[in-house]
């Protein structure tokens, strides 16, 4: 009997400690319903850099459109096939995964600031300014990809489940206005996100330089359609402080293991697939110039030459040079902006008559030098390259657009979106569509078609945007700043 009582006592104790309230059983402890503003910011920042960095044909095909890379056994994306719903993914990542999380983070921070002391409020102000800057960057990418997009009614599914499409040039002007305000709002002597910021570690001064450099890029983009306004914005951005060295460049270093490894590692190594090659269009240009970045970009083929896969054609992986191991590292950084790009923009500004310190040649040389230094090219090789008659800004007799456009294209290797954007703005290098294309496209895409899902669900607003831009939705419509 004693032994039985000893067994029953703990069992009875278990029942005695139970509550009649069973509502907690409906709580999923593994799926939180609340979060922290910093976590939302980190998630949005990571999603943004992933989208820029990835080379998955379901996510990002801009390296292919810039003809820096080509495909092997499945060349559809190099032939401008949009059937994988690539525009839909690009759209969803920016609106759902980046902009929506940034908005939620900002809303939470705004609520926190209401009851904060002065010191905490100052930190929150820096956080909000950084959120605004990344939101502006994201909208800028969407405009540069699609043209007119939802903006004033975006991210508000309750009041605007079918948002209107705003005029792209009007959006640009508003984004530039907000960039100026966000840059001015940052206090370099005050903390912000700290380690939650995967790019600059919460350095507000670095974010201010990024914001001003982005203002410069956007101003140069729209100079052909609104030169007076663009010139004013470019001068103001430069005065407020842009990148002045490669130490200012915008990188996010990845972790060594999935799911936080560089997407390139996932696409090129972990996948076990060999789907991509450097394109012959790109490799041939570097061969012509004997460019010292070639061994940094590509491996030698078996015959001791650099040999690119035929762009837009069916290729055999073993018959060409390959991408080097450098960018295949799981920890290789993703990049949003570089000092080299800023110098190319300043060279362009000088040629466009925008008052900048230094000549176009000076900034052009600085841009190439910075790119080569970033890739570890020896100083003597840089000097020799800049002295070549087909590279030298003063000896090369080509137009300034060709000189800057071709060298920027090379410097933007592995930065497909910026290479594609520079090509569209300057019309250099001269790129042609491959022999075989989907939908019988005869030119390199100048934009993305609007997402299939939005065409079906938000059809009235999408049709209005398509009609305004020329009546087609096939990827050949130029965005507003692509005038020539």
ZATI-696805 format. One record per atom (N, C-alpha, C): x, y, z. Coordinates in steps of 0.05 Angstrom, whole numbers, plus 32768, in hexadecimal, padded with zeros to 4 digits. Layout:
XYZ...
This chain:
80117FE880008000800080008011801980008027801880108038802F8011804480367FF6804C80217FE7805880267FCD804480327FBA802B80297FBC801680347FAA801180527FB0801180597FCA800E80757FD1802480867FC6803C807C7FC78053808B7FBC805080907F9F8044807D7F91804080817F74802A80957F6E801480947F7F7FFD80A57F7A800280C27F81801380C77F95801780E37F9E802180F57F88803680EE7F78803E81007F63802981037F4D801A80ED7F48800580EF7F347FF081027F3C7FE781007F567FD381137F607FDD812F7F607FF781337F668003814E7F668001815A7F4A8005814A7F36800481547F1A7FE8815F7F147FD381507F1D7FB881597F187FB181727F297FBC81727F417FB681897F537FC281A37F487FD981A17F397FE781B97F2F7FDB81C27F157FC981B37F097FBD81BB7EF07FA881D17EF47FA481E07EDF7F9081F67EDF7F7981EE7ECD7F6281F87ED47F4B81F47EC37F4C82047EA97F5F82187EA87F61822A7E917F72821B7E7B7F6582157E657F7382077E507F7882187E377F7382337E3A7F7682447E237F9382457E197FA682407E2B7FC282417E227FC9822C7E0E7FB882177E0C7FBE82027DF97FBC820C7DDC7FAE82237DD97FAB822E7DBD7FC382407DB57FD682447DC87FED82557DC2800382457DB5800B824D7D9D802282407D8F803B824D7D99804A82407DAA8062824B7DB68079824D7DA2807682407D8B808B82417D77808682567D61806F82637D62806982777D4E806082917D5C807382A27D64806D82BA7D73805B82CD7D64804982DA7D72803782EE7D668041830A7D698056830E7D79806283297D7B808083267D76808D833D7D7080A9833C7D6A80B683577D7280CF835A7D6C80DE83727D7380E483817D5980E4839C7D5B80E983AC7D43810483A67D37811883A17D488133839B7D3D813383817D2D8123836D7D36812283547D28811683587D0C810283687D0A80F5836D7CF18108837B7CDE8117838E7CE9812B839C7CD9814083897CCE814B83787CDF815F83657CD7815583537CC1813D83497CC5813183377CB1812E83447C968124835D7C978121836C7C7E813C83727C70814F83797C80816A837F7C75817683667C688173834F7C76817E83367C6C8170832E7C52815583317C518146832A7C39814D833B7C22815283557C27815A83687C12817583607C068189835B7C1681A383547C0C81A283397BFE819383267C088190830C7BFB818583107BDF817183217BDC816483257BC2817883327BAE818883447BB8819C83517BA781B2833E7B9F81B9832C7BB181D0831A7BAE81CA83017B9E81B382F67BA281AC82DB7B9781AF82DA7B7981B682C37B6F81B682BE7B5281A382A87B4A819282A07B5C817E828C7B56816C82967B3F816782867B2B8156828E7B15813982937B1D8132828B7B35811782907B3F811682AB7B4E812D82B87B52812F82CF7B63813B82E77B56815282E47B49816282FA7B40817182F37B26816982FF7B10817682F87AF6818583107AEA818B83247AFA8197833C7AF081B483387AE681C383257AF181DD831F7AE781DB83157ACA81C583077AC581C082FD7AAA81B883137A9781A783257AA0819F833C7A8F81B7834E7A8881C983517A9C81E183617A9781F583527A8681F083397A80820283287A70821E83257A7C821F83267A968238831F7AA4823A83017AA8822382F47AAC822182D77AAF820E82CC7A9A821082B27A9581FD82A47A8581F782897A9181E5827A7A8581DD82617A9081E982497A8181E682317A8C81F1821A7A8081DC820A7A7181D081F67A7E81BD81E57A7081A081EF7A6F819B82047A7E8180820F7A7F8182822D7A7A818382367A61818982537A5B817082647A598159825B7A648140826A7A5F814182877A6A814D828B7A81814D82A67A8D816082B87A7D817582AD7A72818682BD7A60817882C47A46816282B57A40815282BA7A29813882C97A2F813782D47A48812282E67A51810782D87A54810882C17A6080F082B27A6780E782BB7A8380CF82C67A8680C582CF7A9F80B282BB7AAC80B082A37AA2809B82917AAA809F82867AC680B782897AD280BB82807AEE80AF82947B0280A282A87AF8809682BD7B0980AC82CC7B1880C282D07B0B80D982DF7B1780D182FB7B1F80C2830A7B0E80B983257B1780A883237B308097830F7B338086830C7B4B809783087B6480AC82F87B6280BD82F37B7980CC830D7B8180D7831B7B6D80E583347B7280D283487B8080BB834B7B7680A6835C7B81809F83557B9E809A833A7BA2809183317BBC80A783357BD180C0832F7BCA80D683327BDD80D7834F7BE780D683627BD480D9837E7BDD80C183887BEC80A983827BE28091838C7BEF808B837D7C09808C83637C08808383527C1F8099834E7C3480B183477C2A80C6833E7C3D80D883567C4680D9836B7C3680EB83817C3D80DA83997C4680CB83A57C3480BC83BD7C3B80A883B97C51809A83A37C518085839F7C658092839C7C8180A8838C7C8380B683897C9C80C283A47CA680CC83B37C9380D783CE7C9A80C183E07CA580AA83DF7C98809383EF7CA2808B83E77CBE808883CD7CC2808083C37CDD809583CB7CF280AE83C97CEB80C383D17CFD80C183EF7D0480BD83FF7CEF80BA841C7CF480A284237D05808C84157D008073841A7D10807884137D2D808683FD7D33808C83F67D4E809E840A7D5B80B384137D4D80C584277D5880B784417D5D80A684497D4C809784627D4F808684617D69807A844A7D6E806A84467D86807C84477D9F8094843A7D9D80A6843A7DB480B084567DBA80B484667DA680BF84817DAA80AD84927DBB8093848D7DB9807F849E7DC78084849E7DE5808E84887DF0809284877E0D80B084867E1580C1848D7E0280DE848A7E0780EA84A47E12810184A17E20811084B87E29811F84C37E12812D84DA7E16813A84E87E00815084D77DF3816084C97E03817684B97DF9816B84A27DE8815784947DF1814B847E7DE3813E84887DC98130849F7DCB812384AA7DB4813784B17D9E814F84BA7DA5816384C07D91816C84A77D82816F84917D91817684787D858160846F7D72814784717D7A8131846A7D6A8130847B7D50813584947D53813684A67D3B814A849C7D27816284937D30817684887D1D816B846F7D10815F845E7D20815484457D15813F844A7CFF812D845D7D05811884637CF28124846F7CD88139847F7CDB8146848B7CC3815384757CB2815F84617CBE816C844B7CB08156843A7CA2814084367CB0812984277CA3812084367C8B811D84517C8D811484617C768127845E7C5F8141845E7C648155845C7C4F815384417C408151842B7C50814E84117C428133840E7C34811F841B7C3E8105841B7C308107842A7C16811484407C16811884507BFE812984407BEA813E84337BF3814E84237BE1813C840E7BD4812B84017BE3811A83EC7BD9810683F67BC480F9840D7BCA80E784197BB680F684217B9D810E842B7BA1811F84337B8A8124841B7B78812B84047B83812F83EC7B73811683E47B6580FF83E57B7280E683DE7B6680DF83F07B4E80E3840A7B5180DE841D7B3B80F184177B24810B84137B2A811F840E7B15811A83F37B08810B83E17B14810583C77B0880EB83C77AF880D683D47B0380BC83D27AF780B283EC7AEA80BA84037AF480AF841D7AEC809B84267B018082842D7AF8806D84347B0B8067841D7B1E806484237B38805E840E7B4B804C84187B61803F84077B71803184117B898044841E7B9C803C84357BA6804E84447BB8803E84527BCE802D84657BC7801E84747BDB800984627BE97FFF844E7BDB7FEB843C7BE67FF784207BEC8011841D7BEB801D84037BF0801E83FD7C0D802083E37C14802483D97C2F800C83DE7C417FF583E47C367FDD83EA7C467FC683D97C3B7FC783BF7C417FB383AD7C357F9783B27C3F7F9483BE7C577F7983C37C627F6B83D97C527F7983F07C4F7F6D84077C417F7084057C237F8683F87C1A7F8C83F77BFD7F9483DB7BF57F8183C87BF57F8883AD7BED7F9183AB7BCF7F8883BE7BBF7F9083BF7BA37F9C83DB7B9E7FB583DE7BA57FC183F97BA47FC584037B887FC3841D7B857FC8842A7B6B7FE6842A7B667FED842D7B4C8008842F7B44800F844D7B40802484567B4F802C84727B4D804084767B378041848F7B2E805484977B19807184947B22808184867B13809C84807B1B80AD84987B2080AC84AC7B0F80BC84C47B1380B384D47B2C809984D47B31808F84E17B4A809984D27B62809A84B77B6180A484A77B7780C284AE7B7B80D184B07B6680EE84B77B6880F284D17B7780E384E57B7080E684FF7B7D80DF84FD7B9B80CB84EE7BA280C384EA7BBE80D984DB7BCD80E484C67BC080F984B77BCD811184C87BD2811984D97BBF812F84EB7BC3812B84FE7BDA811285087BDC810B851A7BF2810E850C7C0D810584F37C0E810684E47C27812284DB7C2D813384D67C19814F84CF7C1E815D84E67C2B815884FE7C21816485167C2D815C85197C4A814385157C50813985177C6B814585027C7D814784E97C73815184D37C83816F84D77C89817E84E17C75819A84E67C79819E84FC7C8E818E85117C8C819185277C9F8189851E7CBC8177850B7CBE816D85027CD8818184F17CE7819484E57CD981A784D47CE681BB84E37CF781C084D97D0F81D484E57D2181EB84D17D24820284D77D18821984C57D18822484BF7D34821D84D07D47822784CC7D63821384BC7D7481FE84B27D6881EA84A47D7781E784877D6C81E284747D7D81DF84587D7581C684547D6581C3843C7D5A81AB84357D4C81A684177D5081A784077D3B81A083EA7D3D81B683D97D4881CF83E37D4981E583D27D5281E883B97D4281EB83A27D5081F083897D4281D883807D3181C0838B7D3781A983847D2781AB838E7D0A81BD83A17D0581C383AB7CEA81DA839A7CDF81D383897CCB81E683777CC081F983847CAC81F4839D7CA4820483AA7C90821883BD7C9D821083D17CAC822283E57CB7822483E37CD6821883CF7CE2821B83CC7CFF820F83E37D0E81FB83F07D0381EE84077D1181FD84217D0E821184237CFD8220843B7CF9821084507CE9820584647CF881F384777CEB820284887CD6821B848F7CDB822A849E7CC8822E84907CAE823284757CAF823584657C97821B84657C87820584637C9681EB84637C8881E5847D7C7B81EF84937C8681EB84AE7C7A81FA84AF7C5F821384A47C5F822284A47C46821484937C318209847C7C3A81FA846B7C2781E2847A7C1C81D384887C2D81BC84967C2481C384AB7C0F81D984BA7C1481E184CF7C0281EC84C47BE881F984AD7BE9820384A07BD181EC84957BC081D7848B7BCE81BF84837BC081B1849A7BB381B184B17BC081A584CA7BB481B484D17B9A81CF84CE7B9B81DF84D47B8381D884C17B6D81D684A77B7381CF84937B5E81B484997B5281A0849F7B62818584A47B58818584BE7B48819484D27B50819684EB7B4181A284E77B2581B784D77B2481C484D17B0A81B184C17AF981A284AE7B05818E849E7AF5817B84B07AE7817184C57AF4815B84D57AE8816584EE7ADA817F84F17AD7818A85097ACB8181850E7AAE817D84F97A9F817584FC7A83815985077A80814885027A94812C850B7A92812685257AA28137852B7AB5813385437AC6814E854E7ACF815E85587ABD8179855F7AC3817D85747AD9816B85887AD9816F859E7AED816A85937B09815485857B0D814E85797B27816385657B2F816B85537B1C817E853F7B228199854B7B2A81A185607B1D81BB856D7B2381BA85797B3F81A485857B4681A185907B6181A3857B7B76819685647B728196854E7B8581B285427B8781C0853F7B7081DB85337B7181EE85457B8081ED855F7B7B81FF85717B8A81F985717BA881E085707BAF81D985707BCB81E285567BD881DF85407BCB81E785267BD6820585257BDB8215852F7BC7823285307BCA823A85427BE2822D85597BE48233856B7BFA822D855F7C158218854E7C17821185427C308223852B7C38823285217C258246850C7C2C824084F17C21824F84EA7C0B824C84D07BFE826484BE7C05826584A67BFA827C84947BFE829684A27BF582AB849F7C0582C584AA7BFD82DB84957BFC82D5847C7C0382E884667C0182D9844C7C0282E784377BFB82DA841C7BFB82D184147C1782DC84207C2C82D4841A7C4782B784227C4C82AC84337C3B8290843C7C3E827C84297C30828684177C20827484067C0F826183F67C21824B83EE7C14823583E27C23823483C47C1F823F83B57C33824183987C318233838B7C49822983737C44821F83627C5A822D83477C58823D83417C6D824B83287C6D823983127C77823882FC7C69822782E57C70823482D37C84822482C17C90822E82AD7CA2823882957C92824682837C9F8253826D7C91824082567C8C822882567C978217823F7C9581FB82487C8B81ED82367C7E81D1823C7C7681BF823C7C8F81AA824C7C8F819E825B7C7981A982787C7681BF827D7C8481CA82997C8481E4829B7C7481E982877C62820082897C5081F8829B7C38820D82A47C2A820882B47C1281F882A47BFE81E282B07BF381D282A17BDF81E282977BC881F882A47BC18208829A7BAB8214827F7BB1821D827B7BCA822782617BD38210824C7BD181F982547BD881E282417BD781DD823A7BBA81DD824E7BA881D782497B8C81ED823B7B7D820682417B83821D82387B73822B821F7B7F8228821B7B99823782067BA7822481F27BB4821581FC7BC8820481E97BD781EF81DB7BC681E781E87BB181D381DC7B9F81DE81C47B9081F881C27B8E820481AC7B7F820181AE7B6181F981C67B5881F381CA7B3C820881DC7B2F820C81DA7B15821D81EB7B06820D81F97AF181FE820D7AF981EA821A7AE781F482347ADA820B823F7AE3821382597AD98230825A7AD08235826B7ABD824F82707AB28253828E7AAE826C82987AAF827082B37AA6826982B57A88825C82CA7A80825282CC7A64826882D57A51826782CC7A39827C82D37A25827B82F17A20826482FE7A218263831B7A1D8275832A7A31827483217A4A8284832D7A5F82A183257A5E82A6830B7A5B82C183017A5B82D1830C7A4382C4830D7A2C82D283177A1482DB83347A1782CA83447A2482D283607A2882EA83627A3B82EA83527A50830183537A62831A83487A54831783347A43832E832A7A338339833F7A218327834E7A14833083637A02834183787A11833A837D7A2A834883927A39835E83867A4A8362836B7A498376835E7A5A837183677A77835883677A80835183717A9A835C83607AB0836B836C7AC38378835C7AD8836483517AED834A83577AEA8336834B7AFC832D83307AF3833683277ADB832D830E7AD0833282F67AE3834A82F37AEE834F82DC7B00833F82DF7B1B833682F77B21832582FB7B39830882F27B33830082F57B1982E582EF7B1282E182D37B0882F482C97AF782F182AF7AE98309829D7AED830482837AE8831A82707AE68323826E7AC9833C82657AC5834582607AAA833982467A9F833382467A85832A822E7A788342821C7A74833D82037A6C835381F07A69836981F97A56836282097A42837682127A2F8386822A7A38838282337A51839082497A5C838582647A55836C82657A4B835F827F7A45834682827A56833C829A7A56832382A07A63830D829E7A4E82FA828C7A5282E682867A3D82CA82867A4A82B982987A40829E829A7A4B828A828A7A3C827682817A4A826082727A3E825082847A2B824582797A16823682897A02821C82937A0F821982AD7A0F820282B97A1D81E882B17A1081D582A77A2081BB82A17A1781B982867A0881CE82777A0881CE825D79F981D182467A0C81CE822E7A0281D382167A1281F182117A1381FC820F7A2C8218820C7A2F821F81F37A3F823781EA7A3B824281D37A4A825581DE7A5F825081D87A78825F81E47A8F827D81E07A8C828681C97A8482A281C37A8382B181CF7A6C82A381DD7A5A82B081E77A4282B882057A4582B582107A5D82BA822D7A6082C782337A7B82D0824C7A7E82DA82567A9882C282557AAB82C982557AC582B582557ADA82B8826D7AEC82A582727AFD82A782877B1182BB827E7B2782CB82907B3182DF82897B4582D282827B6082E282767B7182D9826D7B8B82D382857B9E82DE829C7B9782DB82B37BA982BD82B97BB082AD82BB7B9B829182C37BA0828082AB7BA9828B82937BA9827D827B7BB1827E82767BCF828E82867BDD829182827BFA827682877C08826F82777C1C8256827C7C2A825582977C39826D82A17C40826F82BA7C4F827482D37C3D827582CE7C22827B82E57C10826682FA7C13826D83147C16825983287C1C8246832E7C05822E83347C0C821B83407BF98220835E7BF8821B836B7BE2822183877BDF820A83977BD4820583AE7BDF81F083C07BD581FC83D87BC7821483E17BCE821F83FA7BC3823D83F97BC8824D84037BB5826A84057BB8827484217BB3828B84267BBE829984407BB882A084427B9A82A7842C7B8E82AD842C7B71829584377B61827D842E7B68826584387B5A826284567B5E826784607B768264847C7B7B8277848C7B69828F84827B6682A384907B54829A84907B37828E847A7B2E828384797B13826D848E7B10825C848F7B24824684A37B23825184C07B23826684C57B31827284DF7B31827F84E67B16828A84D17B09829584D57AEE827E84DC7ADB826884CE7ADE825084D47ACE824684F17AD3824584F87AEC823C85127AF4824D85287AE7826685247AE7827885387ADB8273853B7ABD826E85247AB0826885257A93824D85317A8D823B852F7AA08220853A7A9C821E85577AA4823485637AAC8235857F7AB2822D85867ACE822B85727ADF822585767AFB823E857F7B09823E85957B188256859F7B258260858D7B3B8275857E7B368281856C7B4A829F85737B4B82AB856D7B6182C885717B6482D6855A7B5582E985617B4482F7854D7B3582EC85497B1982FD85407B0782F4853B7AEB82E8851F7AE882DB851C7AD182D085017ACB82E784EC7ACA82FE84F37ABF831484E17ABD831E84D97AD9832084EC7AEB832984E67B07831684D37B1482FC84D77B1282E984C57B2082E884AA7B1282EB84AA7AF882EB84907AE88303847F7AF1831A848C7AF48332847D7AFD832F84737B19832384847B2A831F847D7B46830B84657B4882F784657B3782E3844F7B3782F084357B2F82FF84347B1A830D841C7B11832184137B26833084257B318343841F7B46833684127B5E8320841E7B67831284137B7E830883F77B7982FD83F37B6182F383D87B5A830983C47B5A832083CA7B4E833683B87B4D834183B37B69834383C77B79834D83C37B95833A83B17BA4832083B57BA0830C83A37BAE831183867BA7831A83817B8E831E83657B85833B835C7B89834C836D7B95836783657B9C837A83667B85837683777B728389837A7B5B83A1838B7B6483B983837B5B83D283917B6383D283AD7B5883DF83BF7B6783E083DC7B5F83ED83E07B44840283D17B3E841083D47B2483FD83CC7B0D83ED83B87B1183DA83AF7AFC83C483C47AF883BC83D17B0E83A883E67B0B83B383FE7AFB83CB84067B0183D7841D7AF283DA84167AD583E383FD7ACF83E783F57AB383CC83F57AA583B783EB7AB2839D83E97AA5839284057A9F839484187AB1838A84337AAD839984417A9783B284387A9183C184447A7C83BC84397A6083AD84247A5E83A784187A448397842C7A33839D842F7A19838E84417A088370843B7A06836884227A0A834C841B7A08833E841C7A23834D84257A38834284297A52834584467A5B835B84517A568361846D7A5F834B84807A57834284907A6A832C84A27A64833384B77A4F834C84C07A50835584D57A3D835D84CA7A22836884B17A21837184A67A08835B849879F98347848D7A078331847F79FB831E849479ED8319849079D3830A84A479C482EC849E79C482E3848979D182C6848379D282B8849979E2829D849979E0828D84AC79EF829084A77A0D828984BB7A1D828B84B87A3A827884A37A44826184A07A37824E848C7A40825984707A3C8267846C7A25827384527A20828A844C7A33829B84607A3782B2845B7A4982A984547A65829784657A70828D84607A8B827C84477A8D826A84457A798257842E7A79826584137A78827984107A67828783F67A65829783F07A7E82A584047A8982B583FF7AA082A383FA7AB9828D84087ABB827B84047AD1826F83E87AD0826983DF7AB8825E83C47AB4827283AF7ABE828C83B37AB982A083A07AC382A283A27AE182A383BA7AEC82A683BE7B09828E83B37B18827683B37B0C825F83A97B19825B838A7B168271837C7B108270835F7B0E826483547B28825283417B26824483357B3C823083487B49822B835E7B3D821683717B47820383767B3081F383617B2A81E483617B1181D083787B0F81C2837F7B2481AE83947B2281BB83AF7B1B81D283B67B2881DF83CF7B2281EB83CF7B0681F583B87AFD820083B67AE281EA83BA7ACD81D383AD7AD281BC83B07AC081B283CD7AC081B183D97AD781A783F57AD881BA84087ACA81D484057ACF81E884167AC181E684137AA381E383FA7A9A81E083F47A7D81C884027A7281B284027A808199840E7A76819C842D7A7581AA84387A8881AD84557A8981C084607A7481D684527A7081EB845C7A5E81EB844F7A4381DC84387A4081DB84297A2781F6841D7A1F8207841A7A328221840C7A2F822583FA7A47823283E37A41823B83D97A28822483D37A15822A83CF79FC821683C879E8821083AA79EC81F883A479F481EF838879F981D9838179E681D9836979DC81C4836079C981B6834779D5819D834479CE818E832D79D6819A831479C9819982FD79D581A282E479C8819182DD79B1819A82CA79A1818C82C27989817082B8798F816E82A879A48154829C79AC814B82AA79C5813282B579C5812782C179DD810A82B979DF810082BA79F880E382B579FD80D382CE79F580BB82CA79ED80A982E079E480B582F079CD80CA82E579C080D682F179A980E1830D79AF80EB831179C780F7832A79CF8111832F79BE8114834779B4812A834D79A3813F835E79B0813B836479CA814E837579D98150836C79F6816583757A038169836F7A1F8152837C7A2F8146836E7A42812F837A7A51813783957A5D812583A87A5C812983C27A68811A83C67A82810A83B27A8980FB83B27AA280F083967AA780E483927ABE80D583797AC280B8837D7ABB80AB83697AB0808E836A7AAE8082836B7ACA806A83767ACC805C83777AE68055835A7AEF805583557B098051833A7B138036832E7B09803683157B02801D83087AF9800783097B0D800E83067B277FF983067B3B7FEC83227B3D7FFB83377B3B7FEF83527B3C7FDF83587B237FE8834D7B0C7FD983517AF47FBE83457AF67FBC832E7B047FA283217B077F91832D7B1D7F9D83357B337F8D833E7B4A7F89835C7B4A7F9D836B7B437F9B83887B437F9B83927B267F8B83857B167F8C83897AF97F8683A67AF07F7383B37AFD7F6C83CE7AF47F8483E17AF77F9283E07B0D7FA883F27B127FC183E97B017FC583CF7AFE7FDB83C67AEE7FD783CE7AD07FBF83CA7AC67FBA83D17AAA7FBE83EF7AA57FB683FF7AB97FBB841C7AB77FD884227AB57FE884157AC6800584197AC5801284107AAB800883F97AA1801383EF7A87800C84027A717FF3840B7A707FEA841D7A5B7FFA84377A5C800084417A74800F845A7A77802C84587A6D8037843F7A708053843C7A68805784327A4C8041842E7A3D804584277A21803484107A18802684037A2A801283EF7A22801C83D27A20803583CD7A29803F83B27A29804983AA7A44804983907A4A805383867A638065836E7A5E807A83737A4D808B835E7A4480A883617A4C80AE83767A5B80CA837A7A6480DA838B7A5180CE83987A3E80DD83A97A2C80D683C77A3080C483CC7A4380BD83E87A4980D383F57A5980DC840C7A5180F0841A7A6080E584287A7980F384287A8F80EB84387AA680EF84557AA080E384677AB080E184837AA880FB84917AA2811184897AB1812A84977AAD813A848D7A95813284777A8A8141846A7A73813884787A59814184907A55813684A17A3F814284997A24815B84917A238168848D7A09816C846F7A03
